[in-house]
């Protein structure tokens, strides 16, 4: 029995690649977190780097370093925001459960 091939939007691929590049985490770790095949994400990263080869030449070394730092910081802030969003939902549920028990 054949399996159906999963298709991903270009936006999803770009975000997955940015997680690898901006955070400096290995492709294998990010692929596992996103439920992807390591080889697929690796190809996406390589294709992205190939597209960016000509773009980075216009920036000075200091600008490139700052760009890398800012991308890494942005990725970390996105992860923090996602964590805080999940935590707020958890605590909101806990408060509503506590209030429901008190009213009974």
Secondary structure, 3 states (H helix, E strand, C coil): CCCCCCCCCHHHHHHHHHHHHHHCCCHHHHHHHHCCCHHHHHHHHHHHHHHHCCCHHHCCHHHHHHHHHHHHHHHHHHHHHHHHHHHHHHHHHHHHHHHHHHHC
